Amino acid sequence: MDSPHAIGTPSPNLIFAIASDDVDQVRQALTHGDTNPNERLGPQSALAFTVTNDALENKLSIVKTLLAHGADPRGLEQEVQKTGSRRGSKDESYESSASTTISADTSGLEQLDPATRYYIKRAGAAHTRQTSALIYRSFFRPLTKVRYEMVGQDRALEQLFKVLSVHSKQLSVAPIVVLLCGPSGHGKSLLARRFGSLLDVPTHTVNMTTVRSTLDLWRSYSLSPYEVCHFEPSDSTLAEFLVENEGKRCVVVLDEIEKTEDPKTLHSLLMPWELGRCSFEAGSRHVDVRNVIWLGTSNVGQELVFDHHAARAEPETLMSREEYVQLMALLRPRVSEQLGTSILSRVTTVLPFVTFTMDEKMAIASEALHTLAGDLLKTISDDSLNMIIREGVGRYIPSEGARSLHRAVSEMLLDAI
């Protein structure tokens, strides 16, 4: 297997894109042409050049883009310690940037904000590389980029990639049905929404809280018609969407699946989920839906997740694989009680979404601060920024997840300005 972190031939395109401070240009340089995210830009890697350039206003987004495209952070700590932070104009070329003044008050990655540091450490973690390798040569490889669009849920992603790896090796085509369960605000809907766009396939999202019958289900319009940016906005019902994409890979998201008014409505999914065939009404032809990826989101098991978290010996650290497998086993009966055994028996996997660790909460609060403050960041002292992040984390509400952190940071930012 080729290494996902292979070293490429140096090219000026990437360094110019980074120096422009334009995330879209960086993404375009990495997506098109022969640019490699691990090429050396003079004495530095592209990643080191980015994190040590204090002139970049979009540093976090550029770092995430580099990591999503395979930049290897191993060795970055040493590079940052040697180089420090470069303070210069974002429009300078690499040659001029290399001669700018280097600040002396640096101590490796600890000088970085919690969000940037979190994503870099996540990319370099052994379990991240191991799980990415599972789907490295499969159709599902682009899903590894989701790690740099959401915080936390490492074990859920690990289990998901294992399931997709097994599915990719099967000779026969079979439906994939994944249920994402747990408390609100912990990434379920975000992962479900990004699934199709990362795979570059159409997505149809159904708001199950408005579905009252089987007929309602098949006639549901997509909750987010622009879910894949370069696809035309969809004005199709779910039935029309499945016919239009018959035999093709696509994604159907059933949001808040347990909240449908009549649980019997879900019985219409039994045949599609088991046989990959779908009939919308008696006497109609069967539509081939074997290539559809069905994603359901649900709050079922929220209290179980909280109880499991409280019982852990080290609740603020990343959950072990063994702990996560135990939680999956405990959750499945809860889902069966809610949705029924016949439905659950056709589900490929049920993934618990767990509460955030301290590092994850710090990263979310830090990223929220960068997003909300924008240019105002320059007017706020480092001590005030750190205080906002720390106090924001202290206001984390597990039942609300990231939303509680965003709200807390927003309120304190208003006070700071």
C-alpha positions as CSV (number, residue, x, y, z in Angstrom):
1,M,0.0,0.0,0.0
2,D,1.3,3.5,-0.9
3,S,1.7,5.7,2.1
4,P,-0.9,8.4,2.5
5,H,1.9,10.7,3.7
6,A,4.3,10.2,0.7
7,I,6.8,13.1,0.1
8,G,6.2,14.9,-3.2
9,T,8.3,17.1,-5.5
10,P,8.4,20.7,-4.4
11,S,6.0,23.0,-6.2
12,P,5.5,26.8,-5.8
13,N,1.7,26.6,-6.1
14,L,1.0,25.5,-2.6
15,I,3.2,28.0,-0.8
16,F,1.7,30.8,-2.9
17,A,-1.8,29.6,-2.0
18,I,-0.9,29.5,1.7
19,A,0.7,32.9,1.6
20,S,-2.4,34.3,0.0
21,D,-4.3,33.4,3.1
22,D,-7.1,32.1,0.9
23,V,-8.5,28.7,2.0
24,D,-10.2,28.1,-1.4
25,Q,-6.8,28.6,-3.2
26,V,-5.1,26.2,-0.8
27,R,-7.9,23.6,-1.4
28,Q,-7.7,24.1,-5.2
29,A,-3.9,23.7,-5.2
30,L,-4.3,20.4,-3.2
31,T,-7.2,19.1,-5.2
32,H,-5.9,19.9,-8.7
33,G,-2.5,19.2,-10.2
34,D,0.4,17.4,-8.6
35,T,0.7,19.4,-5.4
36,N,1.5,17.2,-2.4
37,P,0.6,18.4,1.1
38,N,3.9,17.0,2.5
39,E,6.3,18.7,0.1
40,R,9.1,20.6,1.6
41,L,8.9,24.4,1.2
42,G,12.5,25.2,1.5
43,P,13.6,24.1,5.0
44,Q,10.0,23.6,6.2
45,S,7.0,21.5,5.6
46,A,3.8,23.2,4.3
47,L,2.2,22.5,7.7
48,A,5.1,24.1,9.6
49,F,5.2,27.1,7.3
50,T,1.5,27.6,8.0
51,V,1.4,27.3,11.8
52,T,4.5,29.5,12.3
53,N,3.2,32.3,10.1
54,D,1.3,34.7,12.4
55,A,0.3,36.9,9.5
56,L,-2.3,34.4,8.4
57,E,-5.8,35.3,9.5
58,N,-7.2,31.9,8.2
59,K,-4.5,29.8,9.8
60,L,-6.8,27.3,11.4
61,S,-8.8,26.7,8.3
62,I,-5.7,26.3,6.2
63,V,-4.2,23.8,8.7
64,K,-7.4,21.8,8.7
65,T,-7.4,21.8,4.9
66,L,-3.8,20.6,4.7
67,L,-4.5,17.8,7.3
68,A,-7.7,16.8,5.4
69,H,-5.6,16.3,2.3
70,G,-3.0,14.1,4.0
71,A,-0.4,16.5,5.6
72,D,1.6,14.5,8.1
73,P,2.0,16.3,11.4
74,R,4.7,13.9,12.7
75,G,7.8,15.9,13.3
76,L,5.9,19.2,13.4
77,E,6.7,19.8,17.1
78,Q,10.4,19.8,16.4
79,E,10.0,22.1,13.3
80,V,7.9,24.6,15.3
81,Q,10.4,24.6,18.1
82,K,13.3,25.3,15.7
83,T,11.5,27.9,13.7
84,G,9.2,29.7,16.1
85,S,6.5,32.0,14.7
86,R,7.1,34.1,11.6
87,R,5.6,37.5,11.7
88,G,5.3,39.1,8.3
89,S,2.9,40.1,5.5
90,K,0.6,37.4,4.3
91,D,1.4,38.5,0.7
92,E,5.1,37.8,1.0
93,S,6.5,35.0,-1.1
94,Y,8.3,32.1,0.6
95,E,11.7,33.6,0.1
96,S,10.8,36.9,1.8
97,S,8.8,35.2,4.6
98,A,11.8,33.0,5.4
99,S,13.8,36.1,6.3
100,T,11.3,37.7,8.6
101,T,11.9,38.0,12.3
102,I,11.2,34.9,14.4
103,S,9.6,35.3,17.8
104,A,11.5,33.8,20.7
105,D,8.7,33.1,23.1
106,T,7.6,29.8,21.6
107,S,7.4,26.3,23.0
108,G,6.4,23.9,20.2
109,L,2.7,23.2,19.7
110,E,1.7,24.6,23.0
111,Q,2.0,28.1,21.5
112,L,-1.0,27.3,19.2
113,D,-4.6,27.9,20.0
114,P,-6.5,24.8,21.4
115,A,-8.4,24.2,18.1
116,T,-5.3,24.2,15.9
117,R,-3.4,22.0,18.4
118,Y,-6.3,19.6,18.7
119,Y,-6.6,19.0,14.9
120,I,-2.8,18.5,14.6
121,K,-2.6,16.0,17.4
122,R,-5.7,14.2,16.1
123,A,-4.1,13.8,12.7
124,G,-0.9,12.4,14.2
125,A,-2.6,10.0,16.6
126,A,-1.9,6.3,16.0
127,H,-5.6,5.3,16.0
128,T,-6.3,8.0,13.4
129,R,-3.7,6.6,10.9
130,Q,-4.8,3.0,11.6
131,T,-8.5,3.7,10.9
132,S,-7.8,5.8,7.9
133,A,-5.8,2.9,6.4
134,L,-8.9,0.7,6.6
135,I,-10.7,2.7,3.8
136,Y,-7.6,4.2,2.1
137,R,-8.2,2.3,-1.2
138,S,-11.9,2.2,-1.1
139,F,-14.7,4.4,-2.5
140,F,-15.2,5.7,1.1
141,R,-11.7,7.2,1.5
142,P,-12.9,10.8,1.2
143,L,-14.8,10.3,4.5
144,T,-11.5,10.5,6.4
145,K,-11.7,14.3,5.8
146,V,-14.6,14.6,8.2
147,R,-12.2,14.5,11.1
148,Y,-11.2,18.1,10.2
149,E,-14.8,19.3,10.0
150,M,-16.1,18.0,13.3
151,V,-14.6,17.6,16.8
152,G,-14.7,14.3,18.8
153,Q,-16.4,11.0,18.1
154,D,-13.1,9.2,17.2
155,R,-14.4,5.8,18.3
156,A,-17.7,6.3,16.3
157,L,-15.6,7.1,13.2
158,E,-13.3,4.2,13.9
159,Q,-16.3,1.8,14.0
160,L,-17.9,3.3,10.9
161,F,-14.7,2.9,8.9
162,K,-14.4,-0.7,10.0
163,V,-17.9,-1.4,8.8
164,L,-17.3,0.4,5.5
165,S,-14.1,-1.5,5.0
166,V,-15.8,-4.8,5.4
167,H,-18.6,-3.7,3.1
168,S,-16.1,-2.6,0.4
169,K,-14.6,-6.2,0.3
170,Q,-18.0,-7.9,-0.1
171,L,-18.6,-9.3,-3.6
172,S,-22.4,-8.7,-3.4
173,V,-23.9,-5.3,-3.2
174,A,-25.9,-4.8,0.0
175,P,-27.5,-1.8,1.6
176,I,-25.6,0.1,4.3
177,V,-27.8,1.2,7.2
178,V,-26.2,3.2,10.0
179,L,-27.9,4.7,13.1
180,L,-26.1,7.6,14.8
181,C,-27.5,7.8,18.4
182,G,-26.9,9.9,21.4
183,P,-27.3,13.4,22.9
184,S,-27.9,16.5,20.8
185,G,-25.1,18.7,19.7
186,H,-22.4,16.1,19.4
187,G,-22.0,15.7,15.7
188,K,-24.7,13.3,14.5
189,S,-26.4,15.6,12.1
190,L,-23.1,17.1,11.0
191,L,-21.7,13.8,10.0
192,A,-24.9,12.7,8.3
193,R,-25.0,16.0,6.3
194,R,-21.4,15.8,5.2
195,F,-21.5,12.1,4.3
196,G,-22.8,12.6,0.8
197,S,-20.9,15.8,-0.1
198,L,-17.6,14.2,1.0
199,L,-18.3,11.2,-1.2
200,D,-19.5,13.5,-4.0
201,V,-22.9,11.8,-4.3
202,P,-26.4,13.2,-4.0
203,T,-28.1,13.4,-0.6
204,H,-31.8,13.5,0.4
205,T,-32.6,14.4,4.1
206,V,-36.0,13.6,5.5
207,N,-37.3,15.4,8.7
208,M,-38.9,12.4,10.3
209,T,-40.7,14.5,12.9
210,T,-43.1,15.6,10.2
211,V,-43.7,12.1,8.8
212,R,-47.0,10.6,9.9
213,S,-47.5,7.8,7.4
214,T,-45.7,5.7,4.8
215,L,-47.1,8.0,2.1
216,D,-45.6,11.0,3.9
217,L,-42.2,9.3,4.0
218,W,-42.0,8.7,0.2
219,R,-43.5,12.1,-0.5
220,S,-41.0,14.0,1.7
221,Y,-38.9,16.7,0.2
222,S,-35.3,17.1,1.2
223,L,-34.7,19.2,4.3
224,S,-31.5,20.6,2.7
225,P,-31.8,20.7,-1.1
226,Y,-28.3,22.2,-1.5
227,E,-26.5,19.5,0.4
228,V,-24.0,18.9,-2.4
229,C,-22.8,22.2,-3.6
230,H,-22.3,21.4,-7.3
231,F,-25.5,19.4,-7.7
232,E,-28.6,21.2,-8.7
233,P,-31.0,21.9,-5.8
234,S,-33.4,19.1,-5.4
235,D,-37.2,19.6,-5.7
236,S,-37.8,15.8,-5.7
237,T,-39.6,13.7,-3.2
238,L,-37.8,10.8,-1.6
239,A,-39.5,8.4,-4.0
240,E,-38.5,10.5,-7.0
241,F,-34.9,10.9,-5.6
242,L,-34.6,7.1,-5.3
243,V,-35.9,6.5,-8.9
244,E,-33.6,9.2,-10.3
245,N,-30.6,7.6,-8.6
246,E,-31.6,4.0,-9.1
247,G,-28.6,1.7,-9.0
248,K,-26.3,4.6,-8.1
249,R,-24.5,5.4,-4.9
250,C,-26.4,8.1,-3.0
251,V,-27.3,9.0,0.6
252,V,-30.6,9.2,2.4
253,V,-30.6,10.8,5.8
254,L,-33.6,10.1,8.2
255,D,-33.2,12.8,10.8
256,E,-34.7,12.2,14.2
257,I,-35.9,8.8,13.0
258,E,-37.4,7.8,16.4
259,K,-39.7,10.8,16.4
260,T,-42.0,9.8,13.5
261,E,-45.6,9.9,14.8
262,D,-46.5,6.3,13.9
263,P,-43.7,3.8,14.4
264,K,-45.3,1.5,11.8
265,T,-44.2,4.0,9.1
266,L,-40.7,2.5,9.5
267,H,-42.0,-0.9,8.3
268,S,-41.8,0.4,4.8
269,L,-38.0,0.4,5.2
270,L,-37.8,-3.3,6.0
271,M,-37.5,-4.5,2.4
272,P,-35.2,-1.7,1.2
273,W,-32.8,-2.3,4.1
274,E,-32.7,-6.0,3.8
275,L,-33.0,-6.7,0.0
276,G,-32.1,-3.4,-1.5
277,R,-35.5,-3.3,-3.3
278,C,-38.1,-0.6,-2.8
279,S,-41.8,-0.4,-3.8
280,F,-43.6,2.8,-3.0
281,E,-47.1,1.4,-3.3
282,A,-48.9,-1.8,-4.1
283,G,-48.6,-2.9,-7.7
284,S,-45.7,-0.6,-8.5
285,R,-42.3,-1.9,-9.8
286,H,-39.4,-2.5,-7.4
287,V,-36.7,0.2,-7.5
288,D,-33.1,-1.0,-7.0
289,V,-31.7,0.8,-3.8
290,R,-28.8,-1.5,-3.0
291,N,-26.3,1.3,-3.4
292,V,-28.1,3.7,-1.1
293,I,-26.4,4.6,2.2
294,W,-29.1,5.0,4.8
295,L,-28.2,7.2,7.8
296,G,-30.6,7.7,10.7
297,T,-30.0,10.1,13.5
298,S,-31.6,9.7,16.9
299,N,-31.4,10.8,20.6
300,V,-32.2,7.3,21.7
301,G,-29.7,6.2,24.4
302,Q,-28.8,9.7,25.6
303,E,-29.1,8.9,29.3
304,L,-27.2,5.7,28.7
305,V,-24.4,7.7,27.2
306,F,-24.3,10.0,30.2
307,D,-24.4,7.2,32.7
308,H,-21.6,5.3,30.9
309,H,-19.5,8.5,30.8
310,A,-20.0,9.1,34.5
311,A,-18.9,5.6,35.3
312,R,-15.6,5.8,33.4
313,A,-12.4,5.9,35.5
314,E,-11.1,8.8,33.4
315,P,-14.1,10.5,31.8
316,E,-12.2,13.5,30.4
317,T,-9.9,11.3,28.2
318,L,-10.5,9.6,24.9
319,M,-12.6,6.5,25.3
320,S,-10.8,3.2,24.6
321,R,-12.0,0.8,21.9
322,E,-13.0,-1.7,24.6
323,E,-15.2,0.9,26.4
324,Y,-16.8,1.9,23.1
325,V,-17.6,-1.7,22.1
326,Q,-19.2,-2.1,25.6
327,L,-21.3,1.0,25.1
328,M,-22.5,-0.2,21.6
329,A,-23.6,-3.5,23.2
330,L,-25.6,-1.6,25.9
331,L,-27.2,0.8,23.4
332,R,-28.5,-1.7,20.8
333,P,-31.3,-3.1,23.1
334,R,-32.4,0.5,23.8
335,V,-32.7,1.2,20.1
336,S,-34.6,-2.1,19.7
337,E,-37.1,-1.1,22.3
338,Q,-37.7,2.2,20.6
339,L,-37.7,1.2,16.9
340,G,-38.6,-2.5,17.1
341,T,-36.6,-5.7,16.6
342,S,-37.6,-6.1,13.0
343,I,-36.1,-2.7,12.1
344,L,-33.0,-3.0,14.2
345,S,-32.2,-6.5,12.8
346,R,-31.7,-4.8,9.4
347,V,-29.4,-2.1,10.7
348,T,-25.7,-2.6,9.8
349,T,-24.4,-0.8,12.9
350,V,-25.6,1.5,15.7
351,L,-23.0,4.1,16.6
352,P,-23.2,5.9,20.0
353,F,-22.1,9.5,20.0
354,V,-20.5,10.3,23.3
355,T,-19.9,13.5,25.3
356,F,-16.8,15.6,24.6
357,T,-13.5,15.3,26.4
358,M,-11.7,18.3,27.9
359,D,-9.5,18.7,24.9
360,E,-12.5,18.5,22.5
361,K,-14.4,21.1,24.5
362,M,-11.4,23.4,24.4
363,A,-11.1,22.9,20.7
364,I,-14.8,23.6,20.1
365,A,-14.7,26.8,22.2
366,S,-11.6,28.0,20.5
367,E,-12.9,27.4,17.0
368,A,-16.2,29.1,17.9
369,L,-14.2,32.1,19.2
370,H,-12.3,32.3,15.9
371,T,-15.4,32.1,13.9
372,L,-17.5,34.5,15.9
373,A,-14.8,37.1,16.6
374,G,-13.3,37.4,13.1
375,D,-11.3,40.6,12.8
376,L,-12.1,41.5,16.4
377,L,-9.6,38.9,17.6
378,K,-6.8,41.4,16.9
379,T,-8.3,43.8,19.5
380,I,-8.6,41.3,22.3
381,S,-5.7,40.4,24.5
382,D,-4.4,36.8,24.7
383,D,-5.3,36.6,28.4
384,S,-8.9,37.7,27.5
385,L,-9.1,35.1,24.7
386,N,-7.9,32.3,27.0
387,M,-10.4,33.4,29.7
388,I,-13.3,33.3,27.2
389,I,-12.3,29.7,26.2
390,R,-11.8,28.5,29.7
391,E,-15.1,29.9,31.0
392,G,-16.9,28.8,27.9
393,V,-15.8,25.2,28.6
394,G,-17.1,25.6,32.1
395,R,-20.5,26.3,30.8
396,Y,-20.7,23.1,28.7
397,I,-24.1,21.4,29.1
398,P,-23.8,17.7,28.0
399,S,-27.5,17.5,26.8
400,E,-26.8,20.5,24.5
401,G,-23.3,19.6,23.4
402,A,-21.4,22.0,21.1
403,R,-24.4,24.4,21.0
404,S,-23.9,25.2,24.7
405,L,-20.2,26.0,24.0
406,H,-21.1,28.3,21.1
407,R,-23.6,30.1,23.1
408,A,-21.3,30.6,26.0
409,V,-18.5,31.9,23.9
410,S,-20.8,34.3,22.0
411,E,-22.1,35.7,25.3
412,M,-18.7,36.3,26.8
413,L,-17.3,37.7,23.5
414,L,-20.1,40.4,23.6
415,D,-19.0,41.3,27.1
416,A,-15.3,41.5,26.1
417,I,-15.9,44.0,23.3
